[in-house]
Amino acid sequence: MNVLWIMTDQHRADCLGFMGHPVVQTPHLDRLAESSVVFDNAFCQSPVCMASRASLLTGRYPGAVRVRGMGVLPPSETTFPEVLQRNGYRTGAFGKVHLTPEQYTLQQLHTDVPTLDWREFAEHGLLTPIADDPCKKNYGFEAYTGCEDILYGRFREWLGENAPALLECERTPLLPDGPGDLCLSPYPSESHPSTFIAEGAEEFIRSQEGDKPWFAFCSFVAPHHPFEAPEDQIVRYDLDGIPLPAVKGGVDPACIPQPAAAAIGEMQGYADEVKRRIQLHYFASISLIDDNVGRLLDTLARTGQIDDTLIIFTSDHGEFLGNHDLLRKPSLHYDETLRVPLLIGTPGGELTPRREQGLVELVDVFPTLLGLLDIPATPGVQGIDWSSALHGGEGIGREDIYSDMFDLVPQLFGELSGPYRGVQTLRTERWKLNVYPTAGRQYGQLFDLQADPDESRNLYAESGYGEVREEMLWRLVHRCHVDTDPLPPYLTQF
């Protein structure tokens, strides 16, 4: 069976038609959802692009793969495309993979072409080299056309061939009283990076011949900020029909160490028009992605491959989009940034379409897909294989989910200006605990999601909740322990 993995960036779970959003227009993804298993409560392992993607593509937690913030995925790790390549698949990646650092590539390697060749970084002392292995090249992707946040790569060549007049165009801020990354895209839909990425995946799918299966990783950069979209997508939405963000209660700075607390209240100073405009551009960029998903589905149908293709749609993490008066993905673990869309579809009918309400983690995707493909899991995989349950076996759902983020702030801002060391989260169906490890005082948040789904009342220090807090802390310690690197495997002789 072929595999088409469609991925977006910074896409919160509720901003899709099939997830119940009243405004966002995603007819093609809605159609795909009708033939898919939709996971309503899927959570990422880190609300940071690189950490989440490293975890997702290895089936291991960010700490285990040593990518907890920004960095480089060690080539010793086994990736999903590597496993498929060893099992006879042609593999290709199109768009944002982000297993290697963009700023370093631009500033030290002096190129805006993304690279997945880990040897480039080993030569500069960032990685320990390993023996040459063709399946390790480019982390398992045989074909690769990159296009990322600041590394446009082959997109500029493609633009020069298709719309050379746009080569010198740049994004410009839209409103003087809005955030600087609220922009009008200089590219119409047909010349936008989202279309370029989809076209690469489409050509890869069309070029497949014979009986050899293929894996295409189509990874869009949008709707990650900057909040920009083509004008022809923006006009699909009525600004006055965009609801204002649900503030859902303020965030108490006393509960959050600096400099993470510096992001609190960013949206408070913006006019209602700015708040609506940010959402409109975010929704419009999602609609452009949806148009291109429709293009990929049509290509599968025209080439007669759709009934023999497993389709996955997800994102690396979410986006605040004004909720809690926050924007983008600051270092705060609310559900807006942790909960992500996830569906697994088999248009050929192998899986019964339905909605699953249980808690799942993105780290579960790797082993579950291997299970659906009848490929044995590799040593060290930490996620749960739900493939048997997807075929109608036992129920799907974890007792809790674990997410963390470490070391991002010093990487972004240099030396630490406060005691911040990251955040670790344990979430059950009812309770959610966020702990901010520091060198001094204890910072934390505890929410009763049953009584307070908006996470607006912090119970961490309130009397009457000490027993719940201690139980959640011990469960968090347990997850931190069991989710450490299980390699090397335990061996013994008898």
C-alpha positions as a printed Julia matrix, in Angstrom:
494×3 Matrix{Float64}:
   0.0     0.0     0.0
   1.21    3.51   -0.87
   1.44    6.22    1.79
   0.61    9.91    1.36
   1.4    11.89    4.5
   0.05   15.46    4.36
   1.3    17.81    7.04
   0.71   21.42    7.97
   2.65   23.66   10.35
   1.28   25.38   13.45
  -2.27   24.27   12.64
  -4.56   24.11   15.67
  -6.99   21.22   15.8
 -10.24   23.15   15.68
  -9.46   25.2    12.55
 -10.96   22.75   10.05
 -14.46   22.23    8.79
 -14.56   18.57    9.82
 -13.45   19.58   13.32
 -16.51   21.79   13.65
 -15.15   25.26   12.92
 -18.01   27.55   11.8
 -15.91   29.7     9.44
 -12.86   27.86    8.06
 -13.5    26.49    4.56
 -11.85   23.09    3.98
 -14.18   21.12    1.66
 -11.51   18.72    0.36
 -10.19   17.79    3.8
 -13.79   17.45    4.96
 -14.37   14.97    2.13
 -11.23   13.05    3.1
 -12.4    12.94    6.72
 -15.59   11.18    5.61
 -13.5     8.15    4.59
 -11.07    8.34    7.52
 -10.61    7.66   11.19
 -10.54   11.11   12.81
  -8.78   11.46   16.16
 -10.49   14.28   18.05
  -7.95   14.34   20.89
  -4.48   14.06   19.37
  -1.62   15.91   21.05
   1.91   16.79   19.98
   4.98   16.02   22.1
   6.29   19.58   21.81
   4.81   22.84   20.46
   8.13   23.53   18.7
   8.44   22.64   15.01
  11.75   20.78   15.06
  11.22   18.88   18.31
   7.75   17.77   17.27
   8.83   16.67   13.79
  11.86   14.77   15.09
   9.55   12.94   17.49
   6.83   12.34   14.91
   9.16   10.9    12.25
  10.99    8.6    14.69
   8.17    7.48   16.97
  10.29    8.59   19.93
  10.04   11.43   22.44
  12.01   14.67   21.9
  14.3    13.93   24.85
  15.08   10.45   23.53
  16.12   11.78   20.11
  17.98   14.71   21.72
  15.94   17.38   19.93
  13.98   19.2    22.64
  14.04   22.62   21.03
  16.08   23.47   17.95
  18.98   21.34   16.76
  19.8    18.56   14.32
  18.32   15.07   14.38
  21.21   12.6    14.89
  21.56   10.31   11.85
  21.76    7.32   14.2
  18.0     7.72   14.76
  15.72    5.58   12.6
  13.08    7.55   10.69
   9.79    6.45    9.16
  10.97    6.97    5.54
  14.15    5.03    6.31
  12.1     2.04    7.49
   9.9     2.2     4.4
  12.9     2.48    2.09
  14.42   -0.64    3.65
  11.12   -2.37    2.97
  11.07   -1.6    -0.74
   9.36    1.8    -0.88
  10.27    4.77   -3.03
  10.35    7.76   -0.69
  10.03   11.49   -1.32
   9.66   14.66    0.75
   8.25   17.95   -0.5
   8.18   21.13    1.56
   9.13   21.55    5.2
  10.84   18.58    6.84
  12.85   20.64    9.37
  15.13   18.0    10.86
  18.1    20.33   10.31
  18.53   23.99   11.41
  17.45   26.77    9.07
  19.44   29.65   10.58
  22.64   27.61   10.63
  22.11   26.54    7.01
  21.58   30.13    5.93
  24.33   31.77    7.97
  27.04   29.08    8.14
  26.47   26.99    5.01
  25.62   30.17    3.05
  22.67   28.78    1.13
  18.9    29.19    1.23
  18.41   25.67   -0.14
  17.26   23.35    2.68
  19.39   20.26    3.13
  18.68   16.92    4.78
  22.25   15.73    4.23
  23.4    15.25    7.82
  27.02   15.03    6.6
  26.96   18.82    6.05
  26.52   19.25    9.8
  28.86   16.44   10.84
  31.63   18.18    8.9
  31.04   21.3    11.01
  31.15   19.39   14.28
  27.43   19.49   15.04
  26.91   15.73   14.72
  28.8    12.52   15.29
  29.19   10.9    11.86
  28.07    7.34   11.18
  29.0     4.84    8.49
  27.63    5.52    5.02
  24.27    3.88    4.47
  22.11    4.7     1.42
  18.94    4.39    3.51
  20.33    6.96    5.97
  20.93    9.56    3.27
  18.57   12.51    3.7
  17.02   10.74    6.71
  15.5     8.14    4.39
  14.09   10.4     1.67
  15.34    9.42   -1.8
  13.71   12.43   -3.47
  13.64   15.77   -1.7
  12.46   19.23   -2.72
  12.66   21.51    0.28
  10.85   24.75    1.04
  10.86   26.01    4.62
  10.26   29.15    6.69
  13.36   31.1     5.64
  14.94   28.61    3.23
  12.94   28.94    0.03
  15.31   26.73   -1.93
  13.95   25.4    -5.21
  10.84   27.56   -4.86
  12.74   30.54   -6.28
  13.81   28.51   -9.33
  10.23   27.32   -9.83
   8.96   30.9    -9.46
  11.48   32.11  -12.03
  10.17   29.56  -14.51
   6.47   30.17  -13.83
   6.12   33.79  -12.66
   9.46   35.64  -12.99
   7.82   39.01  -12.33
   7.22   37.89   -8.74
  10.86   37.11   -7.94
  11.54   40.51   -6.38
   8.26   40.73   -4.49
   8.32   40.73   -0.7
   5.79   40.53    2.09
   4.78   43.89    3.53
   3.07   44.5     6.89
  -0.65   45.03    6.36
  -1.64   47.32    9.24
   0.53   49.9    11.03
  -1.15   49.11   14.35
  -0.91   45.33   13.97
   1.86   42.77   14.4
   4.68   43.01   11.9
   4.05   39.48   10.67
   0.45   40.2     9.58
   1.05   40.5     5.84
  -0.5    40.26    2.41
   1.22   37.54    0.42
   3.02   38.82   -2.69
   2.09   35.56   -4.44
  -1.3    34.59   -5.88
  -2.48   31.06   -5.14
  -1.04   29.56   -8.32
   2.43   30.93   -7.45
   2.37   30.42   -3.68
   4.82   28.12   -1.81
   1.87   25.91   -0.8
   1.13   25.26   -4.47
   4.81   24.66   -5.23
   4.99   22.05   -2.46
   1.83   20.28   -3.64
   3.05   20.29   -7.24
   6.25   18.49   -6.22
   4.27   15.79   -4.42
   1.87   15.54   -7.35
   4.69   14.99   -9.85
   6.19   12.33   -7.59
   2.86   10.48   -7.41
   2.3    10.69  -11.17
   5.81    9.4   -11.92
   5.41    6.1   -10.07
   5.49    3.02  -12.27
   5.39   -0.7   -11.65
   4.39   -2.47   -8.48
   6.88   -0.82   -6.12
   4.99    1.11   -3.38
   5.79    4.73   -2.61
   5.75    7.16    0.32
   5.21   10.89   -0.27
   5.64   13.37    2.59
   3.85   16.57    1.52
   4.6    19.11    4.25
   3.21   22.63    3.93
   4.88   25.6     5.62
   1.51   27.29    6.25
  -0.4    28.29    8.31
   2.72   29.02   10.42
   3.28   32.75   10.95
   3.76   35.19    9.31
   0.01   35.52    8.98
  -0.11   35.91    5.23
  -2.34   34.62    2.45
  -2.99   35.38   -1.22
  -5.63   38.0    -1.97
  -7.66   35.47   -3.97
  -7.99   33.34   -0.82
  -8.67   36.27    1.5
 -11.73   37.34   -0.52
 -13.39   34.0     0.29
 -13.94   35.3     3.82
 -16.0    38.16    5.25
 -13.99   40.09    7.83
 -17.12   41.02    9.77
 -18.05   37.34    9.96
 -14.82   36.39   11.72
 -15.51   35.95   15.45
 -13.21   37.62   17.94
 -10.82   35.27   19.75
 -12.23   33.67   22.86
  -9.96   35.16   25.51
 -10.71   32.25   27.85
  -9.32   33.96   30.91
  -6.03   35.71   31.47
  -2.71   34.07   32.19
  -1.3    34.95   35.61
   2.33   36.1    35.15
   3.07   35.06   38.74
   2.62   31.42   37.68
   5.08   31.64   34.78
   8.83   32.33   35.04
  10.55   34.93   32.9
  11.23   35.29   30.04
   8.36   32.97   29.08
   5.93   35.33   30.83
   6.97   38.18   28.53
   4.57   36.94   25.83
   1.52   37.27   28.08
  -1.07   39.79   26.9
   0.36   40.51   23.44
  -3.11   40.65   21.86
  -4.58   43.06   24.42
  -3.31   46.16   22.66
  -4.73   45.31   19.24
  -8.01   46.65   17.88
 -10.8    44.2    17.06
 -10.14   44.65   13.33
  -6.54   43.48   13.81
  -7.65   40.45   15.82
 -10.15   39.49   13.11
  -7.64   40.12   10.33
  -5.06   37.81   11.91
  -7.61   35.01   12.01
  -8.84   35.72    8.48
  -5.33   35.39    7.04
  -4.76   32.21    9.06
  -8.02   30.72    7.76
  -7.28   31.79    4.18
  -3.87   30.11    4.22
  -5.58   26.91    5.41
  -8.07   27.15    2.55
  -5.21   27.36    0.05
  -3.73   24.2     1.57
  -7.14   22.57    1.27
  -7.29   23.46   -2.44
  -3.97   21.71   -2.92
  -5.1    18.68   -0.9
  -7.97   18.43   -3.37
  -5.44   18.52   -6.18
  -3.51   15.61   -4.64
  -6.66   13.57   -4.09
  -7.71   14.17   -7.7
  -4.26   13.04   -8.9
  -4.57    9.82   -6.9
  -7.99    9.21   -8.43
  -6.91    9.98  -12.01
  -3.88    7.68  -11.76
  -5.95    4.86  -10.28
  -3.98    4.81   -7.02
  -6.43    6.24   -4.49
  -7.88    2.9    -3.36
  -4.39    1.58   -2.66
  -3.11    4.59   -0.72
  -3.04    5.2     3.02
  -3.51    8.93    3.7
  -2.47   10.73    6.87
  -3.18   14.35    7.71
  -1.77   16.09   10.78
   0.25   19.08   12.01
   3.33   19.46   14.2
   1.64   21.72   16.79
  -1.08   24.32   17.21
  -1.45   28.1    17.45
  -2.96   30.43   20.07
  -4.53   32.75   17.46
  -5.56   35.26   20.12
  -6.91   32.89   22.74
  -5.67   33.77   26.25
  -4.53   37.06   24.65
  -1.62   35.1    23.15
  -0.36   34.76   19.59
   1.79   32.21   17.76
   3.27   29.57   20.11
   4.97   31.1    23.15
   6.33   28.78   25.79
   2.97   28.06   27.43
   1.25   24.68   27.19
  -2.42   25.4    26.63
  -4.47   23.02   24.48
  -4.5    25.54   21.63
  -0.83   24.76   20.95
  -0.71   21.1    22.02
  -3.83   19.67   20.37
  -3.49   18.95   16.66
  -5.6    17.56   13.82
  -5.02   13.89   12.99
  -6.77   11.6    10.57
  -5.81    8.3     8.97
  -7.75    7.52    5.84
  -8.09    4.54    3.53
 -10.33    5.63    0.64
 -10.27    2.0    -0.51
 -12.29    1.04    2.56
  -9.74   -0.88    4.64
 -10.62    1.13    7.76
 -14.15    1.95    8.91
 -14.58    5.75    9.0
 -15.36    7.05   12.48
 -14.43    9.53   15.2
 -12.14    8.44   18.02
 -12.38   10.43   21.26
  -9.54    8.81   23.24
  -6.26   10.57   23.99
  -3.47    9.81   21.5
   0.0    11.26   20.96
   1.74   12.07   17.7
   4.49    9.69   18.8
   1.9     6.93   18.19
   1.65    7.66   14.45
   4.95    5.97   13.48
   4.21    2.52   15.02
   0.53    2.65   14.04
   1.36    3.24   10.38
   3.93    0.45   10.41
   1.29   -1.82   11.93
  -1.19   -0.92    9.19
   1.49   -1.7     6.58
   2.44   -5.02    8.27
   6.01   -3.79    8.78
   7.67   -4.69   12.11
   8.43   -1.77   14.42
  12.07   -0.84   14.88
  13.89   -1.05   18.25
  13.46    2.02   20.41
  10.03    3.09   19.15
   8.15    4.58   22.1
   4.69    5.23   20.68
   1.71    2.88   20.88
   0.65    0.85   17.84
  -3.12    1.35   17.48
  -3.4    -0.57   14.18
  -5.23   -3.54   15.7
  -7.74   -1.23   17.36
  -8.22    0.64   14.09
  -9.27   -2.65   12.5
 -11.98   -3.04   15.13
 -10.17   -4.48   18.11
  -9.86   -2.88   21.52
 -10.6     0.78   22.19
  -8.18    3.57   21.39
  -6.92    5.96   24.03
  -4.12    6.6    26.52
  -4.6     7.3    30.21
  -2.59   10.5    29.79
  -0.45   12.42   27.34
   3.0    13.92   27.88
   4.51   16.98   26.21
   7.6    19.01   26.97
   9.72   21.85   25.71
  13.26   22.65   26.78
  15.98   25.12   25.94
  14.09   27.06   23.27
  14.24   30.43   25.04
  18.06   30.61   25.36
  18.38   29.51   21.75
  16.12   32.36   20.66
  17.26   35.08   23.03
  20.81   34.15   24.03
  21.67   34.04   27.71
  18.83   33.31   30.1
  17.36   36.47   31.6
  15.39   34.51   34.2
  15.02   31.09   35.75
  13.11   29.55   32.83
  14.18   26.05   31.82
  11.17   24.85   29.84
   7.81   23.29   30.59
   6.59   19.72   31.1
   2.94   18.75   30.78
   0.83   15.8    31.83
  -2.79   15.78   30.65
  -5.58   13.31   31.38
  -9.17   13.57   30.2
  -9.99   15.63   33.3
  -6.79   17.14   34.7
  -3.89   19.03   33.21
  -0.6    19.84   34.94
   2.06   22.21   33.58
   5.34   22.36   35.49
   8.05   24.94   34.78
  11.35   23.56   36.14
  13.44   26.36   37.61
  16.49   26.79   39.79
  14.5    28.63   42.43
  10.8    28.75   43.25
   8.21   26.31   41.99
   6.02   27.39   39.07
   3.02   25.4    37.94
  -0.5    25.31   36.55
  -3.27   22.82   37.33
  -6.57   22.86   35.46
  -9.78   20.89   35.91
 -10.71   20.44   32.25
 -14.09   19.0    33.13
 -15.2    22.11   35.02
 -12.91   24.56   33.2
 -12.27   23.48   29.58
 -10.96   26.98   28.78
  -8.07   26.55   31.26
  -8.84   29.87   32.91
  -8.6    28.98   36.63
  -5.23   27.81   37.91
  -5.7    25.42   40.84
  -2.03   24.65   41.4
  -1.69   26.58   44.66
  -5.33   26.5    45.75
  -6.27   24.71   48.95
  -8.3    21.58   48.4
  -6.35   20.5    45.3
  -3.09   19.41   46.92
  -3.9    15.71   46.6
  -4.7    16.03   42.9
  -1.54   18.11   42.34
   0.66   15.53   44.07
  -0.89   12.64   42.15
  -0.38   14.46   38.85
   3.21   15.33   39.8
   3.97   11.68   40.52
   2.36   10.63   37.24
   4.49   13.23   35.47
   7.63   11.86   37.15
   6.59    8.37   36.03
   6.16    9.49   32.42
   9.5    11.3    32.49
  11.09    8.04   33.67
   9.42    5.55   31.33
   9.74    7.86   28.32
  13.51    8.11   28.56
  15.52    6.47   25.81
  14.87    2.68   25.87
  17.96    1.97   23.77
  20.08   -0.09   23.84
  17.73   -3.07   24.14
  18.22   -5.31   27.15
  20.06   -8.48   26.19
  20.78  -11.58   28.26
  21.93  -15.17   27.78
  20.38  -18.36   29.1
